[in-house]
């Protein structure tokens, strides 16, 4: 089995928001820039490996698992979940960092379930599972090390599949299962790194609602500069000024202490100035 044709790729989330293709295939038309970039999942190494795992699992189950068995369906669905939830989470990032984080965690859990199914397959049939440092496992991992030089090529699932075809298209089910176990371990490692990065980003930058509120106030403040220290200015869309040094303040989120997770206004001159003001949400002010 070889993967199906892929759709046109999207730019990486980490660089810029995506542009829809024009009728002639050029990216001539541009969407308005969003507050939070999203998409670009095809460039994610975790997505690329999860795609090979999905394609390999469909092929494996077609050949070696009874198509009428519940295990066949469960393995294919677990592989699909590991692949598709990465993409869905990447898209959801535009409006919810928490949703993105939840979906990536679902992908990670699904691949863990799939890993156990392959280990069970080998154990139940008394077939050898490769050790971490066995020559076969090292050979599969060595292919992944080439990713730095083939990142662009491997966005195409067909090309990526061919890199592992000698194992994934092998007649021995044990070889295929062991190769897929190696690939699942790679995907899980990459997803663990991705989850950790998403958690750090959420802690440091806040969620979408926090960023949207700060961006709205900053935008309104461009056309009206105020020098008042009255915190009521935030109700008019203006940034309050620091009670200590009179500099503009920024919306922040407490990372530790008894008020962890709560929002407050902090001086933009921090750490030289540690002035703060309480942040009143709109619903609190209108109550």
Order of alpha helices (4+ residues) and beta strands (2+ residues): alpha-alpha-alpha-alpha-alpha-alpha-alpha-alpha-beta-beta-beta-alpha
